[in-house]
Amino acid sequence: MQKAGLEIVHVQYYGLAAEVLGTRVFGVLSKRLIAPAWQAISRNGRERAVAAQQSLINFLRYKVGSLLPRVGPQTLLVVAKPGHV
């Protein structure tokens, strides 16, 4: 960052363990229960199941992941501003 002339303002860590486990469980449930149920009551049931899975991924990664300890794979959000030259 220093080479680029940037100063780090804040770093936020998001653990990925909850996302990995949650999406595996939800994938099985979605394939066997949720998608078929939505297809029975709606034309776009498969699309709704995919949208629900995307929402779950975001929730697990960013809401739950921000509370997890800094162990294992992570996503980092780095906020930087131009440094003093």
N, C-alpha and C positions, 0 to 999 in steps of 0.2 A: 504494500500500500504506500509505503514511503517513497518508493521509486516512482510511483505514479503521481506523487504529489498529493496524496490523500491522507486525511487524519481520521482514524476510527472513532466514531462517536458512540456506537453501541453494537454489541454482538448478542444475538438471541439464539439459543440452542433449542432444537426440537428433536427429541429422541424418536427413532423410527420403530421401536419394538412393538408398541401398541398398534401401529398401523399394519405391520406385517401380520401379526396374529389376528387382528380384527378383520382384515380383508380376506384372510383365508377362511375364517369361520363364516363371514358374511357371503363369500363366494359360493360355498356349499349350500347355505340356506337359500340364497337367491336362486341358484340353479334348480333346486328341488322343490322349494315352497313359494318363495315370493314372486318370481317371474311367472310361473304357471297361474298363480292366483290372480295377479294383475292382468294376465292375458285373458282370463276367463271373464273379467268385468270391464276390460278396456281394450281398444284396438292397439294402443301403444304400450302394452304392458311390459314388453322387453325394454323399451326405451326408459320407462319409469324405473325399472329395476336398475338399469345402468346409472341413471341420474342419482338414485338413492345410494348406490355404491360410491359414486364420486363424492357425494356429500359426506358419507361416512369416512372416506379416506381423508378429506380435508379436516374433519373434526378430530380424528385420531392423531393425525400428524401435527396439527398446529395447536389445538386446545389441550389434548391429553399429553402430547409430546413435549409441550413447554413445561409440564410439571414433573416429567421423568428425570432421573439423575443422568448426568453426562457420561454415560457408558454405552458402548456399542455404536452402531451406525447412527448418524445424525444428519439433519439438514440445518445449515446455519444461515441466518439472515444477518448481514453486516451492513450497518449504516455508516457511511463515511461522508466527509465534506472536504472540499479543497483545503489543503493545509496552507500555512503561512510560508510564502516563498521569499 
